[in-house]
Amino acid sequence: MTKSNKKPLIIWDFDGVIADSEKLWVGVWRDVLKKEKNIVLTREEELQLLVGMADRTKKHHVQAYFPNETFDADFMHKIEEGEDYVGEHFMRPISGVKKILEDKNFNHCIATGSTKDQLLWKISLFKWLNDYITAQDCFTVDMVEHGKPAPDVFLLAAKTKGYDVKDCVVIEDSIHGMNAAKAAGIKCIAFVGAEGNDTPKYRQKCWDAGVIAVCSTMKEVHQKLNELFIASVS
C-alpha cells in the first residue's frame, strides 16, 4: 500500500481519540482534588498535570506541583473508584472513528499511557473494537520504561508490529502524546474533536508540537490519512 508494499500502521492513542474519555478522567481528578484536598486547578494546570498520561504520572506531577500535600493510597483508591464509575456509565466512542478502523487500506494498533489492565477494561466497554484491534495490538505504559512524552511506547508498537517509523502515523489528542510521537520520529495527526480541545490556543500548541495536521473530526483525519498514504501511491 505504501512504497514498501505494506499497509501503513495507524498507531492510536485511546483516551480522547478512540473514546471521548479524557474529559472523564480529568473530571475525576478535578472532583477528588477538590473534595479531598480543596485544590482547584485552572484549565492550563489540568493540561499540564493531568491530560494524556498515566495515573502514576499524574500523581507524580501533582505531587511535585503541590509538595506540601500527600497523595497516598487512599487518595488513589478514590481516583480508581471514580474512573471505574464514569467509564462504565459515560464513556462513548468518538464519532467517525469506526469508519477509519474499517478501512482495509490500513493496519491499526493502540499505544497509550494506560496500563494493560486499564486498557483492556476500557476496550471491554467497546466490544465492537475487538473486531479491529486485539489484545496483541495494544501497547501500554507498563510495557516500557518511560511513558509519554517519552517515545518508548510508540517505538515499541512500531517495532513489535514490524514497521519502520516512516510507515506509521500516530493519532493523538494530548500535547504529551504529540511530543512522544515527535521524539519517536513518527508523523502525528492531532485530533482536537474531544470536548474542550478545539480552541485556537490548543490548536497552536499542537502545531508547535510538530504535528502534520490538526483535525476536529474523524472525517478530516481519514482524509489526511488517505492524502498521506493512498493518494500518493503510483
C-alpha positions as CSV (number, residue, x, y, z in Angstrom):
1,M,0.0,0.0,0.0
2,T,3.0,2.3,0.7
3,K,6.1,2.1,-1.5
4,S,7.2,-0.8,0.7
5,N,4.0,-2.6,-0.3
6,K,2.9,-2.7,3.3
7,K,-0.3,-1.3,4.7
8,P,0.5,1.8,6.8
9,L,0.2,1.4,10.5
10,I,-2.1,3.7,12.4
11,I,-1.0,4.0,16.0
12,W,-3.9,5.2,18.0
13,D,-4.0,6.8,21.4
14,F,-7.2,5.7,23.2
15,D,-8.5,8.4,25.5
16,G,-9.6,11.4,23.6
17,V,-9.1,9.8,20.3
18,I,-11.0,6.4,20.1
19,A,-13.1,7.3,23.2
20,D,-14.2,10.7,24.3
21,S,-13.0,9.8,27.7
22,E,-10.1,12.1,28.5
23,K,-12.6,14.6,29.9
24,L,-13.9,11.9,32.2
25,W,-10.6,11.0,33.8
26,V,-9.7,14.7,34.2
27,G,-13.1,15.3,35.8
28,V,-12.5,12.5,38.3
29,W,-9.2,14.1,39.3
30,R,-10.8,17.5,39.4
31,D,-13.5,16.3,41.8
32,V,-11.3,14.2,44.1
33,L,-8.7,17.0,44.3
34,K,-11.4,19.5,45.3
35,K,-13.1,17.2,47.7
36,E,-10.1,15.7,49.4
37,K,-7.5,18.5,49.2
38,N,-9.5,21.6,48.4
39,I,-7.4,22.1,45.3
40,V,-8.9,23.7,42.3
41,L,-6.9,23.6,39.0
42,T,-7.1,26.0,36.2
43,R,-7.6,24.6,32.7
44,E,-3.9,25.3,31.9
45,E,-2.9,23.4,35.0
46,E,-5.1,20.5,34.0
47,L,-3.5,20.3,30.6
48,Q,-0.1,20.5,32.2
49,L,-0.7,18.0,35.0
50,L,-3.4,15.6,34.0
51,V,-4.0,15.3,30.3
52,G,-2.5,12.5,28.2
53,M,-0.6,10.5,30.8
54,A,-0.9,7.5,33.1
55,D,-2.4,7.9,36.6
56,R,1.0,7.2,38.1
57,T,2.5,10.1,36.1
58,K,-0.5,12.4,37.0
59,K,0.2,11.6,40.7
60,H,3.9,12.4,40.2
61,H,3.2,15.7,38.5
62,V,0.5,16.7,41.0
63,Q,2.7,15.8,44.0
64,A,5.6,17.8,42.5
65,Y,3.2,20.8,41.9
66,F,1.8,20.6,45.4
67,P,4.8,19.4,47.5
68,N,3.1,20.1,50.8
69,E,0.2,17.7,50.1
70,T,0.2,13.9,50.4
71,F,-1.4,11.8,47.7
72,D,-1.5,8.4,49.3
73,A,-3.1,5.0,48.5
74,D,-6.4,6.1,49.9
75,F,-6.4,9.1,47.5
76,M,-5.6,7.0,44.5
77,H,-8.3,4.5,45.5
78,K,-10.8,7.2,45.3
79,I,-9.4,8.1,41.8
80,E,-9.8,4.5,40.7
81,E,-13.3,4.2,42.1
82,G,-14.3,7.4,40.2
83,E,-12.7,6.3,37.0
84,D,-14.5,2.9,37.2
85,Y,-17.8,4.6,37.6
86,V,-17.6,7.3,34.9
87,G,-16.0,4.8,32.5
88,E,-18.9,2.3,32.8
89,H,-21.6,4.9,32.7
90,F,-20.4,7.7,30.5
91,M,-17.6,6.6,28.1
92,R,-18.6,6.9,24.5
93,P,-16.7,6.4,21.2
94,I,-15.5,9.4,19.1
95,S,-17.9,9.9,16.2
96,G,-16.5,8.5,12.9
97,V,-13.6,6.5,14.4
98,K,-15.1,3.2,13.4
99,K,-15.1,4.1,9.8
100,I,-11.4,4.6,9.8
101,L,-10.9,1.3,11.6
102,E,-13.0,-0.4,8.9
103,D,-10.7,0.9,6.2
104,K,-8.7,-2.1,4.9
105,N,-6.0,0.2,3.5
106,F,-4.6,0.5,7.0
107,N,-3.4,-1.6,9.9
108,H,-4.1,-0.5,13.4
109,C,-2.8,-0.7,17.0
110,I,-3.1,1.2,20.2
111,A,-0.3,2.8,22.2
112,T,-1.4,4.5,25.4
113,G,-0.5,5.9,28.7
114,S,-2.9,3.4,30.4
115,T,-1.7,0.2,31.9
116,K,-2.6,-3.1,30.2
117,D,-5.3,-3.9,32.7
118,Q,-6.8,-0.4,32.3
119,L,-6.8,-0.5,28.6
120,L,-8.3,-4.0,28.3
121,W,-11.1,-2.8,30.7
122,K,-11.8,0.2,28.5
123,I,-11.8,-1.9,25.4
124,S,-14.3,-4.3,27.1
125,L,-16.7,-1.4,27.3
126,F,-16.4,-1.1,23.5
127,K,-17.0,-4.7,22.5
128,W,-17.1,-3.8,18.7
129,L,-13.4,-2.6,19.0
130,N,-12.2,-6.2,19.3
131,D,-13.2,-6.7,15.6
132,Y,-10.4,-4.3,14.6
133,I,-7.8,-4.3,17.4
134,T,-6.9,-7.3,19.5
135,A,-5.0,-7.5,22.8
136,Q,-1.8,-8.3,20.9
137,D,-2.2,-4.9,19.2
138,C,-2.2,-3.0,22.5
139,F,0.9,-1.3,23.8
140,T,0.8,0.3,27.3
141,V,2.8,2.3,29.7
142,D,3.6,-0.8,31.9
143,M,5.4,-2.4,28.9
144,V,8.0,0.3,28.7
145,E,10.5,2.1,30.9
146,H,9.1,5.6,30.3
147,G,5.6,6.8,29.5
148,K,4.6,9.7,27.3
149,P,6.1,12.3,26.5
150,A,9.0,9.8,26.1
151,P,8.8,7.9,22.7
152,D,9.1,4.4,24.2
153,V,5.5,3.1,23.8
154,F,5.3,4.3,20.1
155,L,8.7,2.8,19.3
156,L,7.6,-0.5,20.9
157,A,4.4,-0.5,18.9
158,A,6.2,0.1,15.6
159,K,9.0,-2.4,16.3
160,T,6.6,-5.2,17.5
161,K,4.3,-4.7,14.5
162,G,7.4,-4.9,12.2
163,Y,7.2,-1.3,10.9
164,D,9.7,1.4,10.1
165,V,8.6,4.6,11.7
166,K,8.2,6.2,8.2
167,D,5.3,3.9,7.5
168,C,3.4,4.8,10.7
169,V,1.2,7.7,11.8
170,V,0.2,8.5,15.4
171,I,-3.3,9.8,16.1
172,E,-3.1,11.9,19.4
173,D,-5.1,14.4,21.3
174,S,-2.6,15.4,24.0
175,I,0.5,17.5,23.8
176,H,2.4,14.9,25.8
177,G,1.5,12.3,23.2
178,M,2.4,14.6,20.3
179,N,5.8,15.2,21.8
180,A,6.2,11.5,22.2
181,A,5.5,10.9,18.5
182,K,7.9,13.6,17.5
183,A,10.6,12.1,19.7
184,A,10.0,8.7,18.1
185,G,10.3,10.2,14.6
186,I,6.7,9.3,13.7
187,K,4.3,11.6,11.9
188,C,1.5,12.7,14.1
189,I,-2.1,13.9,13.4
190,A,-3.5,15.9,16.2
191,F,-7.2,15.3,16.9
192,V,-8.9,18.1,18.7
193,G,-12.5,16.9,18.4
194,A,-12.8,15.7,22.0
195,E,-14.7,18.1,24.3
196,G,-12.8,21.2,25.2
197,N,-9.8,20.8,22.9
198,D,-10.9,22.6,19.7
199,T,-9.7,26.1,20.6
200,P,-7.3,28.4,18.7
201,K,-4.8,28.3,21.6
202,Y,-4.8,24.5,21.8
203,R,-4.6,24.1,18.0
204,Q,-1.5,26.3,18.1
205,K,0.1,24.2,20.8
206,C,-0.5,21.2,18.6
207,W,1.3,22.8,15.6
208,D,4.1,23.8,18.0
209,A,4.5,20.2,18.9
210,G,5.3,19.4,15.3
211,V,2.2,17.6,14.1
212,I,1.5,17.3,10.3
213,A,-2.3,18.1,10.7
214,V,-4.8,19.3,13.2
215,C,-8.2,17.8,12.7
216,S,-11.5,18.4,14.6
217,T,-13.4,15.4,13.1
218,M,-12.5,11.9,12.3
219,K,-13.6,12.6,8.7
220,E,-10.8,15.1,8.5
221,V,-8.4,12.5,10.0
222,H,-9.4,9.9,7.4
223,Q,-9.0,12.4,4.6
224,K,-5.5,13.2,5.8
225,L,-4.5,9.6,6.1
226,N,-5.6,9.0,2.5
227,E,-3.6,12.0,1.4
228,L,-0.5,10.7,3.1
229,F,-0.6,7.1,2.0
230,I,-3.2,6.3,-0.5
231,A,-3.3,9.1,-3.0
232,S,0.5,9.2,-3.2
233,V,0.7,5.6,-4.3
234,S,1.6,5.4,-8.0
